Amino acid sequence: MTLLFVNACMRGEESNTLALCREYLAARPDAEVEEVNLAELNLKPFDGDMVAYRTEKQEAQAWDDPIFDLAKQIAAADEVLIGAPYWDLSFPAALKTYIEHCSVCELTFHYTEDARCEGLCKATKTTYITTSGGIIGDRNYGYDYVCGIAQMFDLGEMRFVSAEGLDIFGADVESILAKAREDIKQLD
Ligand SMILES: Cc1cc2nc3c(=O)[nH]c(=O)nc-3n(C[C@H](O)[C@H](O)[C@H](O)COP(=O)(O)O)c2cc1C
C-alpha cells in the first residue's frame, strides 16, 4: 500500500503540522510511504515556456519525460496525506505549485467522450492535516480548493484534521495539539 505524503510544512522540523502528520504516518507502519517534501523540492510555478513544453510532450504522449513524474506518482498512490499549515487563509504557495505539476490531462484526469472531467487517480482516501494561528471557521479556502482538486483527480474520500488557534495569546497549545492527535487516532 503506497501512502503519498505531500509535505507542505515549510518550516520543517519547527512545524506543528509536520508533527501531526508524523503521528498519522506512525500509526500506519505497514504503509510504503513516499514523501514529497515541497520545501526541499522548490518547484517552479508553470510559466508560458513550461506549459508549451509540457503540451508538446503530452501531444507526443512522451509520458517518460520527468515533467510528468509528480502526476504519475500521485495517480499511482493508494492513499494521500497532505500536511499544510494555514497560511493567508489557505496554504503555502508551494502546494499550489505542486498541484500545477500534478494536474496533467491523461494522467490524473481526462475528459470523457461526453466532455465530463473524470479523475484517473487510484487513491481511496486523502487526509488533509493543518494547523492555524487563529480559528479557520468558514474560511477554509485551502482545504475547500483541495477538495475540488481531489474530486477532479478522484483522490477518494476526503478527511480533515486541524489544530486551530495555536498563536492566540494564552492558548493552551499542548492541549489543542493533543486533541488533534486524538482526532488523528480516530481515522481508519
Ligand atoms: C506566512 C504565514 C501566513 C499565515 N497566515 C495565517 C492566516 O491567514 N490565518 C491564521 O490563523 N494563521 C496564519 N498563520 C499562522 C499559522 O497558521 C500557524 O502559526 C501554524 O500553526 C503554523 O504551522 P506550522 O507550525 O506547521 O508551520 C500564518 C503563518 C505564516 C508563517
The ligand as a Gaussian input file, in Angstrom:
#p B3LYP/6-31G(d) Opt

LIG

0 1
 C        3.206000      33.128000       6.099000
 C        2.207000      32.805000       7.177000
 C        0.877000      33.082000       6.972000
 C       -0.065000      32.798000       7.963000
 N       -1.382000      33.078000       7.748000
 C       -2.286000      32.788000       8.703000
 C       -3.670000      33.064000       8.496000
 O       -4.104000      33.570000       7.464000
 N       -4.538000      32.769000       9.482000
 C       -4.142000      32.185000      10.666000
 O       -4.983000      31.894000      11.507000
 N       -2.832000      31.895000      10.880000
 C       -1.902000      32.193000       9.929000
 N       -0.586000      31.911000      10.149000
 C       -0.191000      31.222000      11.390000
 C       -0.027000      29.715000      11.142000
 O       -1.188000      29.163000      10.576000
 C        0.270000      28.962000      12.426000
 O        1.359000      29.516000      13.109000
 C        0.507000      27.484000      12.118000
 O        0.360000      26.721000      13.289000
 C        1.893000      27.248000      11.540000
 O        2.033000      25.891000      11.252000
 P        3.459000      25.160000      11.296000
 O        3.894000      25.105000      12.765000
 O        3.159000      23.804000      10.760000
 O        4.387000      25.950000      10.450000
 C        0.358000      32.214000       9.191000
 C        1.719000      31.938000       9.382000
 C        2.638000      32.243000       8.398000
 C        4.100000      31.951000       8.642000

